[in-house]
Each structure stands twice: as structure tokens, then as C-alpha cells.
Amino acid sequence: QVQLVESGGGLVQAGGSLRLSCEASGSIFSINTMRWYRQAPGKQRVVVAAITSGGSTNYADSVKGRFTISRDNAKNTVYLQMDSLKPEDTAVYYCNAYVTHRSGRDYSTDAYWGQGTQVTVSS
């Protein structure tokens, strides 16, 4: 099994910054794409940013130019630097990772989710 533990959420004023972290631990052979999602009250969970194991990144239009996703493969950790925050960024943020497990000569891949961290941006 794999655990994803997020940290770094909190309350910030509009225009401020926060940095989220998500560390994966457990039975890990390799970690493929890692993503940050967010879910605002009454809305569906949507992807915010993604990063491949090679470092290629993708962002939702709503956060382009303000958020930066990065990862430290040696630490099995993904980060989300959030700048110029807006009230509409208020949501619970979740990290997601596709993890490959190895058992002898057998490999399998599963998706895992963190528990979520609250980000609140006041106007």
C-alpha cells in the first residue's frame, strides 16, 4: 500500500501565496504522473496541474501563470506553488499519484489519493 500525505494548506489573503506538498510512502517501485486536484464546495473535483516522471507539466487554464507544479523524485514528493491567489481558488486540494509496484517479476500500477488539504483565500 501507498500513503500520500499533503501539507501546506491554510488561510491566505487574495494576492498571497501558499506552497502545498504531498509525500508518497510505502510500497513504491516508481511513481508515474502526479497531479493536484481541487474541489470547491458543491462542485466536482477538477485537475489543477500535472507532472510526469520526466518533469513535463500541464495546467488548468484557470491557474496558468500563477501555479507551478514540481516534484522531487528522490523524496517521492510533489509540490504546488500557488501565487497570486484569488478567492475562487478556495477549495480542498488533493494530490493523486500513479504508483508502480513490483513483486518479483510482476509489476502493477494503482492510483492513490491524499486526504486533502484546505486552502481558503479571503478577499
C-alpha positions in Angstrom: 0.0 0.0 0.0 0.9 3.6 -0.5 0.1 6.7 1.5 0.0 10.2 0.2 0.3 12.9 2.9 -0.4 16.5 2.0 0.6 19.6 3.9 0.8 23.3 3.4 -2.8 24.4 3.2 -4.2 27.3 5.2 -5.9 30.7 5.1 -4.3 33.5 3.0 -5.4 36.9 1.7 -6.1 37.4 -2.0 -2.8 38.0 -3.8 -0.9 35.9 -1.4 1.0 32.6 -1.8 0.9 29.1 -0.5 3.0 26.0 -1.2 1.5 22.6 -0.9 3.5 19.4 -0.5 2.5 15.8 -1.0 4.8 13.0 0.1 4.3 9.4 -1.0 5.5 6.5 1.1 5.0 2.7 1.2 5.4 0.0 -1.4 6.8 2.1 -4.3 8.8 0.9 -7.3 8.3 4.1 -9.2 5.9 7.0 -9.4 4.5 8.0 -12.7 2.3 11.1 -13.3 1.4 13.1 -10.2 -1.5 15.5 -10.2 -3.1 18.1 -8.0 -6.9 18.3 -8.0 -9.2 20.7 -6.1 -12.8 20.5 -5.1 -14.8 23.6 -4.1 -18.0 23.3 -2.1 -20.8 22.0 -4.2 -18.6 21.4 -7.2 -16.8 18.5 -8.8 -13.2 17.6 -8.2 -11.1 19.0 -11.1 -7.5 18.7 -12.1 -5.3 21.7 -11.4 -1.9 20.6 -12.6 0.0 17.5 -13.6 3.7 16.5 -13.8 5.2 13.4 -15.4 8.1 11.4 -14.0 10.3 13.2 -16.6 9.1 16.6 -15.5 6.7 17.6 -18.2 3.9 19.8 -16.8 0.3 20.7 -17.6 -2.0 23.2 -16.0 -5.7 24.1 -16.0 -6.3 27.4 -17.8 -7.6 28.9 -14.6 -4.2 28.6 -12.9 -1.7 29.0 -15.7 0.9 31.6 -14.9 0.0 31.6 -11.2 0.6 28.0 -10.1 3.8 25.9 -10.5 3.9 22.2 -10.0 7.2 20.4 -9.4 8.5 17.2 -7.9 11.5 15.7 -6.1 11.7 12.1 -7.3 14.3 11.2 -4.6 11.8 12.3 -1.9 8.7 10.9 -3.7 7.2 14.4 -3.2 5.2 16.7 -5.4 4.7 20.4 -4.8 2.3 23.0 -5.8 3.5 26.6 -5.5 0.4 28.9 -5.7 1.0 32.6 -6.2 -1.4 35.5 -6.8 -4.1 33.5 -5.1 -7.8 34.5 -5.7 -10.9 33.8 -3.7 -12.0 31.4 -6.4 -9.0 29.2 -5.6 -10.7 28.3 -2.3 -11.1 24.6 -2.2 -9.8 21.3 -0.8 -6.7 20.4 -2.7 -5.9 16.7 -3.3 -2.8 15.1 -4.7 -3.0 12.0 -6.8 -0.3 9.6 -8.0 0.0 6.6 -10.2 2.4 4.3 -8.5 4.0 1.2 -9.9 4.6 -1.8 -7.5 7.0 -4.6 -8.1 6.6 -8.1 -6.8 9.3 -10.4 -8.1 9.0 -10.1 -11.9 5.4 -8.8 -11.7 4.6 -5.1 -12.0 1.3 -3.4 -11.3 0.1 0.2 -11.2 -2.5 1.8 -9.0 -3.8 5.3 -8.4 -3.7 6.8 -4.9 -5.2 9.9 -3.3 -4.1 12.1 -0.4 -6.5 13.1 2.3 -6.9 16.6 1.1 -5.8 20.0 2.5 -8.0 23.1 2.8 -6.9 26.3 1.0 -9.0 29.4 1.8 -8.4 32.7 0.1 -10.1 35.7 1.6 -11.0 38.8 -0.4 
